[in-house]
Amino acid sequence: MHKKLLAAALVAALASTGAAAAVPTVSQARIDAVVRMMEAQGQPSSPQMREMVREQLVTAEILRQEAIKQGLDKSADYRAELENMQTMALANRLVREYQRSHPVSQAELVAEYNKLKGEFKPKTTYHARHILVGSEAEANAVLESLKKGKPFDQLAREKSTDTGSKGNGGDLGWNEPGAFVAPFSEAMTRLAKGQVTSKPVKSEFGWHIIKLDDIKTEAAPPMEALRPQLEQRVMGAKVEEYVKSLKKRAAQ
């Protein structure tokens, strides 16, 4: 019984058969089995949910009985479908039993985390400002003003032709080097925190004076933050090896 099965649709189908007179009963075990499946899919159990499941199973049972009366259970297609469903149900039950009896250990989690950590590529981002002008002479004049103590953000507001950043004192925010054209990013990444380029940097947009406000390198997330993903990866690998061993045994 799939969680998306709508009781209303079944009731409508049932009404069209005229078979609603005798209401069959369904076992509590069948109800519990569906409830467990729905809980595993993230639906919280409640009296309302259990009643909905019961109604769906009752409706499905009435439809099943009518299908048998019409001889639909005798078709080869139905028998093949039923066999496939039984096979998948038992296979899934075996996997769940294997997972229950072979839980992921802390050591396995640590090993998987260390493996992922070794593959982790730290990302470095830069918080830069710039003043963009149209000529090298203008850029040198800006540098002279900075050497005399004029604030960078003030000069950006007064001199920069970059309308997108000049109002914020030339602030470009946090970016990876690849966000900028090559001459700009190469000059920026050579700066230390708080440093300004010693000479103008020419790009296709004009002449830049660049200041590096800050730099940060993203560290690998802690193991606890990745625990659900790690458990899933480890258990997936364990189940895969288990299935391989069964296939190998069956081939012998």
C-alpha positions as CSV (number, residue, x, y, z in Angstrom):
1,M,0.0,0.0,0.0
2,H,1.8,3.1,-1.2
3,K,1.5,6.3,0.9
4,K,0.1,8.2,-2.1
5,L,-2.8,5.8,-2.5
6,L,-5.9,8.0,-1.9
7,A,-8.8,6.5,0.0
8,A,-11.2,8.8,-1.8
9,A,-10.2,7.5,-5.2
10,L,-10.7,3.9,-4.1
11,V,-14.0,4.6,-2.5
12,A,-15.2,6.2,-5.8
13,A,-14.0,3.2,-7.7
14,L,-15.8,0.9,-5.2
15,A,-19.0,2.8,-5.5
16,S,-19.0,2.2,-9.2
17,T,-18.9,-1.6,-8.6
18,G,-21.9,-1.5,-6.2
19,A,-20.0,-3.9,-3.8
20,A,-20.1,-1.7,-0.6
21,A,-22.7,-3.8,1.2
22,A,-20.4,-6.1,3.2
23,V,-17.4,-4.5,4.9
24,P,-14.5,-6.9,5.5
25,T,-12.1,-6.6,8.3
26,V,-8.4,-6.3,8.0
27,S,-5.9,-7.5,10.6
28,Q,-4.1,-5.2,13.0
29,A,-0.8,-6.7,11.6
30,R,-1.6,-5.4,8.2
31,I,-2.4,-1.9,9.5
32,D,0.7,-1.8,11.6
33,A,2.8,-2.8,8.6
34,V,1.6,0.1,6.5
35,V,1.9,2.5,9.4
36,R,5.6,1.4,9.9
37,M,6.3,2.0,6.2
38,M,4.7,5.5,6.3
39,E,6.7,6.3,9.5
40,A,9.9,5.3,7.7
41,Q,9.0,7.7,5.0
42,G,8.7,10.6,7.5
43,Q,5.0,10.6,8.3
44,P,4.3,10.8,12.0
45,S,1.9,8.3,13.4
46,S,-1.4,9.5,14.8
47,P,-4.9,8.0,15.5
48,Q,-6.2,9.8,12.4
49,M,-3.4,8.4,10.2
50,R,-4.0,4.8,11.5
51,E,-7.8,5.2,10.8
52,M,-7.0,6.4,7.3
53,V,-4.8,3.4,6.7
54,R,-7.5,1.1,8.0
55,E,-10.1,2.6,5.6
56,Q,-7.7,2.3,2.7
57,L,-7.0,-1.4,3.5
58,V,-10.7,-2.2,3.9
59,T,-11.5,-0.5,0.5
60,A,-8.6,-2.3,-1.1
61,E,-9.8,-5.6,0.3
62,I,-13.2,-5.1,-1.1
63,L,-11.8,-4.3,-4.5
64,R,-9.5,-7.4,-4.2
65,Q,-12.5,-9.7,-3.6
66,E,-14.4,-8.2,-6.5
67,A,-11.3,-8.7,-8.7
68,I,-11.2,-12.4,-7.7
69,K,-14.9,-12.8,-8.5
70,Q,-14.2,-11.4,-12.0
71,G,-11.3,-13.9,-12.4
72,L,-8.6,-11.2,-12.7
73,D,-6.3,-13.1,-10.4
74,K,-6.0,-15.9,-13.0
75,S,-4.1,-13.8,-15.6
76,A,-0.4,-14.5,-16.3
77,D,0.3,-10.7,-16.0
78,Y,-1.2,-10.6,-12.5
79,R,0.8,-13.7,-11.3
80,A,4.0,-12.2,-12.7
81,E,3.3,-8.9,-11.0
82,L,2.5,-10.6,-7.7
83,E,5.7,-12.7,-7.9
84,N,7.7,-9.5,-8.5
85,M,6.1,-7.7,-5.6
86,Q,6.7,-10.7,-3.3
87,T,10.3,-10.8,-4.5
88,M,11.0,-7.1,-3.8
89,A,9.2,-7.2,-0.5
90,L,11.4,-10.1,0.7
91,A,14.5,-8.6,-0.7
92,N,13.8,-5.3,1.1
93,R,13.1,-7.1,4.3
94,L,16.4,-9.0,4.0
95,V,18.3,-5.7,3.5
96,R,16.6,-4.1,6.5
97,E,17.5,-7.1,8.6
98,Y,21.1,-6.9,7.4
99,Q,21.2,-3.2,8.3
100,R,19.7,-3.8,11.7
101,S,22.2,-6.6,12.5
102,H,25.2,-4.7,11.0
103,P,25.0,-1.2,12.3
104,V,27.6,1.4,11.3
105,S,30.3,1.7,13.9
106,Q,32.1,4.8,15.1
107,A,35.3,3.5,13.7
108,E,33.7,3.1,10.3
109,L,32.3,6.7,10.5
110,V,35.7,8.1,11.4
111,A,37.4,6.2,8.6
112,E,34.8,7.5,6.0
113,Y,35.1,11.0,7.4
114,N,38.9,10.9,7.1
115,K,38.6,9.7,3.5
116,L,36.2,12.5,2.6
117,K,38.4,15.0,4.5
118,G,41.4,13.9,2.4
119,E,39.4,14.6,-0.8
120,F,38.2,18.0,0.5
121,K,39.5,20.9,-1.5
122,P,39.6,24.1,0.7
123,K,38.0,27.1,-1.0
124,T,39.7,30.5,-0.4
125,T,37.7,33.6,-0.9
126,Y,38.8,37.3,-0.8
127,H,37.1,40.4,0.4
128,A,38.5,43.2,-1.8
129,R,37.8,46.8,-2.7
130,H,39.0,48.7,-5.7
131,I,39.1,52.1,-7.3
132,L,38.7,52.0,-11.1
133,V,39.8,54.9,-13.2
134,G,40.4,55.5,-16.9
135,S,44.1,56.1,-17.1
136,E,47.4,55.1,-15.5
137,A,48.0,58.7,-14.5
138,E,44.7,58.9,-12.7
139,A,45.5,55.6,-10.9
140,N,48.9,56.9,-9.8
141,A,47.3,60.1,-8.5
142,V,44.9,57.9,-6.4
143,L,48.0,56.0,-5.0
144,E,49.6,59.3,-4.0
145,S,46.4,60.4,-2.2
146,L,46.4,57.0,-0.3
147,K,50.1,57.5,0.7
148,K,49.1,60.9,2.1
149,G,46.5,59.3,4.3
150,K,43.3,59.8,2.4
151,P,40.9,56.9,3.2
152,F,40.4,54.3,0.5
153,D,36.6,54.2,0.7
154,Q,36.5,58.0,0.4
155,L,38.7,58.0,-2.7
156,A,36.6,55.2,-4.2
157,R,33.4,57.3,-3.8
158,E,35.1,60.4,-5.3
159,K,37.2,58.9,-8.1
160,S,36.0,55.4,-9.1
161,T,34.1,54.9,-12.3
162,D,32.7,51.6,-11.2
163,T,29.1,52.6,-10.4
164,G,28.4,49.2,-8.9
165,S,30.9,49.5,-6.0
166,K,31.9,53.2,-5.7
167,G,28.9,54.0,-3.5
168,N,30.1,51.3,-1.0
169,G,33.6,52.6,-0.9
170,G,34.8,50.3,-3.7
171,D,33.6,47.2,-1.8
172,L,33.3,44.1,-4.0
173,G,32.3,41.7,-1.3
174,W,33.5,38.1,-0.8
175,N,34.6,36.3,-4.0
176,E,36.8,33.6,-5.3
177,P,39.6,34.7,-7.6
178,G,37.8,33.2,-10.6
179,A,35.1,35.9,-10.3
180,F,37.5,38.5,-11.6
181,V,39.5,39.0,-14.8
182,A,43.0,37.5,-14.7
183,P,45.1,40.7,-14.1
184,F,42.8,41.7,-11.2
185,S,42.7,38.3,-9.5
186,E,46.5,37.8,-9.9
187,A,47.2,41.1,-8.3
188,M,44.6,40.6,-5.5
189,T,45.8,37.1,-4.5
190,R,49.4,38.4,-4.1
191,L,48.2,40.9,-1.4
192,A,48.3,40.4,2.3
193,K,45.3,41.3,4.4
194,G,44.9,45.1,4.6
195,Q,47.5,45.7,1.8
196,V,47.0,47.9,-1.3
197,T,48.5,47.3,-4.7
198,S,51.8,49.2,-4.9
199,K,51.1,50.1,-8.6
200,P,48.0,50.3,-10.8
201,V,46.7,47.1,-12.3
202,K,45.5,47.3,-15.9
203,S,42.6,45.3,-17.2
204,E,40.1,45.5,-20.0
205,F,37.9,47.7,-17.8
206,G,40.6,50.3,-17.0
207,W,43.1,50.9,-14.3
208,H,42.6,49.4,-10.8
209,I,43.9,50.2,-7.3
210,I,43.1,47.2,-5.2
211,K,42.8,46.8,-1.5
212,L,42.4,43.4,0.2
213,D,40.2,43.8,3.3
214,D,40.2,40.1,4.3
215,I,40.9,36.5,3.2
216,K,39.4,33.2,4.5
217,T,39.9,29.6,3.7
218,E,36.9,27.2,4.2
219,A,37.8,24.3,6.4
220,A,36.3,20.8,6.1
221,P,33.0,20.6,8.1
222,P,33.2,18.7,11.4
223,M,32.3,15.0,11.4
224,E,29.1,15.5,13.4
225,A,27.8,17.9,10.8
226,L,28.2,15.1,8.2
227,R,27.1,12.2,10.4
228,P,23.8,11.4,8.5
229,Q,25.5,11.5,5.1
230,L,28.5,9.4,6.4
231,E,26.2,6.8,7.9
232,Q,24.3,6.5,4.6
233,R,27.5,6.2,2.6
234,V,29.0,3.6,4.9
235,M,25.8,1.5,5.1
236,G,25.3,1.8,1.4
237,A,28.8,0.3,0.8
238,K,28.2,-2.4,3.4
239,V,24.9,-3.5,1.7
240,E,26.6,-3.4,-1.7
241,E,29.3,-5.7,-0.5
242,Y,26.7,-8.0,1.1
243,V,24.7,-8.2,-2.2
244,K,27.9,-8.9,-4.1
245,S,28.7,-11.8,-1.8
246,L,25.3,-13.3,-2.3
247,K,25.6,-13.0,-6.0
248,K,29.0,-14.7,-5.9
249,R,27.6,-17.5,-3.8
250,A,24.6,-17.9,-6.2
251,A,26.9,-18.2,-9.2
252,Q,29.0,-21.0,-7.7
